[in-house]
Amino acid sequence: TCHKFYFENLRIVPREMYGIELLLGSEVNILDAQGTVDLSQRTMEKLDIIIASLHSHESVNENWYAPVPPTFAEAYLNAMKNPCVNIIGHPDDGRYEVDYEALVQGAKEYGKILELNNHSMDPDCSRSNAIENDTVMLNYCKKYQVPVVMDSDAHFDLLIGEFDLARELLTKLDFPEELVLNRSVDAVKKYVNRKF
């Protein structure tokens, strides 16, 4: 939604505010099966963290260039090849058919993080079958030792840090704490573009 100037201007933002160390980044849209995203490589290289996600089903279909419809996992896997991309955002959306074993194996191969999106599991969310899909994804993450990050997907400030549904699912699946990156700042820092 923002012009690239917004992201390029983040260089003026202090790296610490109110005693909190800031990571600056963007959620980008995956536009096609080749994993093309809607922010330039040059701009992404200046950011600390990039989340790549599929969004509107209609806009994805408009931008799908392959002669044979690819799997959406292919789009995620190709986005993972981009060295600036750190996280694959809400891959649990049932509107996009995904081979979760291939997704998790790709995340392991490319050293990427998969998002466990709290908002996806909200009954009022437009994403479908998130809890079922997250369960499959998390079980593969346990099998292949692939880290996840819990995300509130806050669209306004009062939802920041809301992880109740995600935490409940992790507990139910006895998911290993060491695979949840945002359990500690140091764990997250190992996966971001900024060098500390």
Phi, psi and chi 1 to 4 in degrees:
 res  aa     phi    psi   chi1   chi2   chi3   chi4
   1 THR       -  -18.1   60.5      -      -      -
   2 CYS  -102.1  148.6  -61.2      -      -      -
   3 HIS   -68.4  154.6 -168.2  -81.7      -      -
   4 LYS   -58.5  -25.6   68.7  175.3 -175.7  172.7
   5 PHE   -60.2  -33.3  -65.4  158.5      -      -
   6 TYR   -58.5  -48.7  169.4   83.8      -      -
   7 PHE   -70.9  -36.6  -61.3  102.5      -      -
   8 GLU   -69.0  -27.4  -69.0  177.3   -2.6      -
   9 ASN   -80.5   -7.1 -162.7   44.8      -      -
  10 LEU   -62.2  -15.7  -72.2  177.0      -      -
  11 ARG   -61.7  -19.7   70.0 -177.8 -177.7  -81.5
  12 ILE   -86.7   -9.1   69.2  165.9      -      -
  13 VAL   -74.1  132.3  174.5      -      -      -
  14 PRO   -59.8  148.0  -16.7   25.8      -      -
  15 ARG   -81.0   -9.8  -61.8  -49.3  -99.1  158.5
  16 GLU  -141.6  132.8 -173.4  174.8  -50.5      -
  17 MET  -138.0  133.7  -66.4  177.2   69.1      -
  18 TYR    54.7   32.6  -47.0  107.6      -      -
  19 GLY    79.4    9.2      -      -      -      -
  20 ILE  -112.1  125.9  -61.1  171.2      -      -
  21 GLU   -75.6  130.6 -171.3  173.1    9.6      -
  22 LEU  -100.4  139.1  -59.0 -178.6      -      -
  23 LEU  -109.6  128.4  -66.0  174.4      -      -
  24 LEU  -107.6  133.6  -53.9  175.0      -      -
  25 GLY  -166.9 -161.6      -      -      -      -
  26 SER  -152.5  150.3  175.9      -      -      -
  27 GLU   -96.4  123.5 -179.1  175.6   13.6      -
  28 VAL  -109.1  155.8  -62.2      -      -      -
  29 ASN   -92.0  131.9  -63.5  -62.0      -      -
  30 ILE   -82.1  122.3  -58.7  171.9      -      -
  31 LEU   -97.0  -23.5  -60.6  175.7      -      -
  32 ASP  -156.5  178.8   56.7   35.8      -      -
  33 ALA   -65.9  -21.2      -      -      -      -
  34 GLN   -79.0   -3.6  -68.9   72.7   39.4      -
  35 GLY    80.7   17.8      -      -      -      -
  36 THR   -62.7  137.9  -53.1      -      -      -
  37 VAL  -118.2  168.3  -63.5      -      -      -
  38 ASP   -96.8   24.1   61.7   -8.1      -      -
  39 LEU  -133.4  138.5 -164.2   59.7      -      -
  40 SER   -65.7  152.3   76.0      -      -      -
  41 GLN   -58.7  -41.6 -166.3   70.7   16.8      -
  42 ARG   -59.8  -41.4 -177.0  178.2  156.9  -87.5
  43 THR   -71.0  -43.2  -58.7      -      -      -
  44 MET   -62.6  -33.7  -71.6 -168.1  -63.7      -
  45 GLU   -62.9  -18.4  -72.8  169.4   -3.7      -
  46 LYS   -90.9   -5.1  -62.3  176.1 -176.5  176.3
  47 LEU  -102.9  157.6  -60.4  175.6      -      -
  48 ASP   -79.7  -35.7  -59.0  -33.7      -      -
  49 ILE  -149.4  136.3 -166.0  157.6      -      -
  50 ILE  -128.3  128.0  -59.4  -69.0      -      -
  51 ILE  -106.9  125.5  -57.7  171.2      -      -
  52 ALA  -108.3  127.0      -      -      -      -
  53 SER  -139.0  155.0  -52.6      -      -      -
  54 LEU   -91.3  138.9  -69.4  169.5      -      -
  55 HIS  -120.8 -115.7  -76.1   98.9      -      -
  56 SER   -58.5  124.3  166.2      -      -      -
  57 HIS   -57.0  -40.0 -164.1   66.9      -      -
  58 GLU   -64.3  -44.9  -67.4   75.7   22.6      -
  59 SER   -69.2  -32.3   67.7      -      -      -
  60 VAL   -63.5  -46.1  166.5      -      -      -
  61 ASN   -63.4  -36.8  -74.7  -24.2      -      -
  62 GLU   -62.4  -32.4  -72.5  171.2   15.3      -
  63 ASN   -98.5    4.6  -70.9  -57.3      -      -
  64 TRP   -78.0  115.9 -128.8 -116.8      -      -
  65 TYR  -101.0  -13.4  -58.4  120.0      -      -
  66 ALA   -70.0  141.3      -      -      -      -
  67 PRO   -64.4  -34.6   13.0  -19.6      -      -
  68 VAL  -107.9  128.4  175.5      -      -      -
  69 PRO   -55.2  123.6  -21.2   30.3      -      -
  70 PRO   -81.4  170.7   32.6  -35.8      -      -
  71 THR   -79.4  154.4   65.3      -      -      -
  72 PHE   -69.6  -25.8  -69.5  107.1      -      -
  73 ALA   -59.8  -34.7      -      -      -      -
  74 GLU   -61.4  -41.4 -177.4 -179.3  -14.5      -
  75 ALA   -63.4  -44.3      -      -      -      -
  76 TYR   -61.9  -45.9  -74.6  132.4      -      -
  77 LEU   -63.1  -39.6  -68.1  169.8      -      -
  78 ASN   -69.2  -35.9  -76.7  -33.0      -      -
  79 ALA   -64.0  -35.3      -      -      -      -
  80 MET   -63.3  -24.8  -73.0 -179.8 -165.2      -
  81 LYS   -69.7  -18.2  -66.7  175.5 -175.7  175.7
  82 ASN   -73.3  121.7 -172.6  -41.6      -      -
  83 PRO   -64.1  -18.7   20.3  -29.4      -      -
  84 CYS   -81.8  -22.7  -67.8      -      -      -
  85 VAL   -76.5  127.4  170.1      -      -      -
  86 ASN  -105.5  -37.2  -49.6   89.8      -      -
  87 ILE  -131.5  140.2  -60.5  171.0      -      -
  88 ILE   -97.0  118.3  -64.4  -61.6      -      -
  89 GLY   -84.9  141.8      -      -      -      -
  90 HIS    25.5   63.1   46.8   75.3      -      -
  91 PRO   -74.9    9.6   29.3  -34.3      -      -
  92 ASP   -92.1    1.9   54.6   13.6      -      -
  93 ASP   -71.4  112.3 -170.3  -17.1      -      -
  94 GLY   -63.9  -10.1      -      -      -      -
  95 ARG   -71.8  -15.4  -63.1  175.3  -64.0  176.0
  96 TYR  -117.7  112.9  -50.2  109.9      -      -
  97 GLU   -71.7  125.7 -169.7  174.1  -32.3      -
  98 VAL  -131.3  137.8  173.0      -      -      -
  99 ASP   -84.1  101.5  175.5  -17.3      -      -
 100 TYR   -68.5  -30.6  -76.2   99.8      -      -
 101 GLU   -66.0  -43.5 -173.4  167.5   21.4      -
 102 ALA   -63.9  -38.7      -      -      -      -
 103 LEU   -61.5  -48.6  178.0   77.9      -      -
 104 VAL   -67.6  -41.1  171.5      -      -      -
 105 GLN   -62.9  -38.1  -72.3  175.4  -35.5      -
 106 GLY   -63.9  -42.3      -      -      -      -
 107 ALA   -60.9  -39.3      -      -      -      -
 108 LYS   -66.5  -46.1 -175.9  169.5 -174.3   78.2
 109 GLU   -61.2  -42.5  179.0 -179.0  -12.1      -
 110 TYR   -95.2    0.4  -63.7  111.8      -      -
 111 GLY    68.7   40.8      -      -      -      -
 112 LYS  -107.9  165.3  -54.4  -58.5  177.8  178.6
 113 ILE  -107.6  143.6  -53.1  163.0      -      -
 114 LEU  -105.2  138.3  -61.8  172.9      -      -
 115 GLU   -88.8  134.5  178.2 -169.1   55.9      -
 116 LEU  -102.5  102.3  179.7   60.1      -      -
 117 ASN   -92.4  113.7 -171.3  -62.8      -      -
 118 ASN   -60.1  -42.2 -164.6   76.7      -      -
 119 HIS   -63.6  -34.3  178.2   66.0      -      -
 120 SER   -56.7  -32.6  -68.7      -      -      -
 121 MET   -84.4   -7.1  -66.0 -178.0 -107.8      -
 122 ASP   -69.5  129.6 -173.5  -41.2      -      -
 123 PRO   -57.3  -23.9  -21.3   29.4      -      -
 124 ASP   -84.6   -3.7  -67.5  -28.2      -      -
 125 CYS   -76.6  146.9 -177.3      -      -      -
 126 SER   -77.1  -13.4   62.2      -      -      -
 127 ARG   -72.6  143.9  -62.5  178.6 -163.4  127.0
 128 SER  -110.5  149.6   61.7      -      -      -
 129 ASN    56.5   30.4  -59.8  -37.8      -      -
 130 ALA   -62.9  -45.8      -      -      -      -
 131 ILE   -61.8  -44.2  -65.8  173.2      -      -
 132 GLU   -62.5  -46.2  -63.8   85.8  -12.4      -
 133 ASN   -67.8  -39.5  -66.4  -25.6      -      -
 134 ASP   -63.0  -38.1  -77.3  -32.8      -      -
 135 THR   -60.8  -46.4  -61.2      -      -      -
 136 VAL   -62.1  -48.3  171.5      -      -      -
 137 MET   -60.5  -46.2 -179.2 -178.5   79.2      -
 138 LEU   -65.4  -35.7  -70.1  169.0      -      -
 139 ASN   -65.3  -38.6  -78.5  -36.2      -      -
 140 TYR   -68.0  -36.7  -79.0  125.4      -      -
 141 CYS   -61.5  -40.1  -74.2      -      -      -
 142 LYS   -63.5  -44.8  -77.6 -160.8  -59.4 -170.4
 143 LYS   -61.1  -43.8  177.8  179.0  178.2  179.1
 144 TYR  -100.6    3.2  -65.8  107.4      -      -
 145 GLN    58.9   53.0  -65.4  -65.5  -71.0      -
 146 VAL  -107.4  129.6  171.0      -      -      -
 147 PRO   -75.9  154.0   26.9  -32.3      -      -
 148 VAL  -125.9  165.5  -60.9      -      -      -
 149 VAL  -129.9  131.1   62.9      -      -      -
 150 MET   -78.0  138.1  -72.6 -170.3  -62.7      -
 151 ASP  -138.0  135.6 -172.2   -6.5      -      -
 152 SER   -78.7  -20.1   57.9      -      -      -
 153 ASP    53.9   42.6 -162.0   10.1      -      -
 154 ALA   -65.6  126.1      -      -      -      -
 155 HIS  -101.2   -2.1  -74.6 -137.8      -      -
 156 PHE  -155.4  162.7   69.3  100.5      -      -
 157 ASP   -60.1  -29.8   63.3  -12.1      -      -
 158 LEU   -69.7  -16.1  -64.7  179.1      -      -
 159 LEU   -94.7   -4.0  -68.3  178.5      -      -
 160 ILE   -61.6  130.0  -67.1  171.9      -      -
 161 GLY    83.2    8.5      -      -      -      -
 162 GLU   -81.6  106.1  -77.2  -70.0  -34.9      -
 163 PHE  -124.9   15.0  -57.5  127.3      -      -
 164 ASP   -56.2  -46.6  -67.3  -11.9      -      -
 165 LEU   -69.0  -40.7  -62.0  170.2      -      -
 166 ALA   -64.4  -46.2      -      -      -      -
 167 ARG   -61.8  -40.9 -169.8  177.3  -69.3  115.3
 168 GLU   -60.9  -42.7 -177.4  179.7  -40.2      -
 169 LEU   -68.0  -42.1 -176.7   58.2      -      -
 170 LEU   -59.4  -41.8  -69.6  171.0      -      -
 171 THR   -65.0  -46.1  -59.2      -      -      -
 172 LYS   -58.8  -37.8  178.3 -178.4  172.8 -173.1
 173 LEU   -88.9    2.1  -62.8  175.5      -      -
 174 ASP    51.8   47.3 -164.7   26.0      -      -
 175 PHE   -74.3  134.2 -165.2   80.1      -      -
 176 PRO   -63.9  128.0  -13.6   23.6      -      -
 177 GLU   -58.2  -34.4 -176.0  178.1  -28.8      -
 178 GLU   -67.2  -13.5   63.8  -88.0   11.2      -
 179 LEU   -94.5    1.3  -69.1  178.6      -      -
 180 VAL  -100.5  103.6 -179.2      -      -      -
 181 LEU   -63.4  -39.6  -69.8 -174.4      -      -
 182 ASN   -81.2   28.6   48.5  -20.3      -      -
 183 ARG   -77.5  -23.2   73.7 -174.5 -175.1  -76.2
 184 SER  -152.5  151.2   79.5      -      -      -
 185 VAL   -62.1  -42.9  172.6      -      -      -
 186 ASP   -62.3  -37.3  -70.4  -24.2      -      -
 187 ALA   -64.8  -41.1      -      -      -      -
 188 VAL   -66.5  -42.9  170.8      -      -      -
 189 LYS   -58.5  -26.8  -75.8 -178.4  176.1 -179.4
 190 LYS   -67.5  -17.1  -67.8  176.8 -174.6  174.9
 191 TYR  -113.0    8.3  -76.5   85.0      -      -
 192 VAL  -102.4  164.8  -60.0      -      -      -
 193 ASN   -76.6  -27.1  -60.0  -31.5      -      -
 194 ARG   -74.2  135.6 -179.5  175.2  170.1 -148.6
 195 LYS   -92.9  130.0  -58.5  -59.4  175.9 -128.1
 196 PHE  -103.3      -  -67.4   89.6      -      -
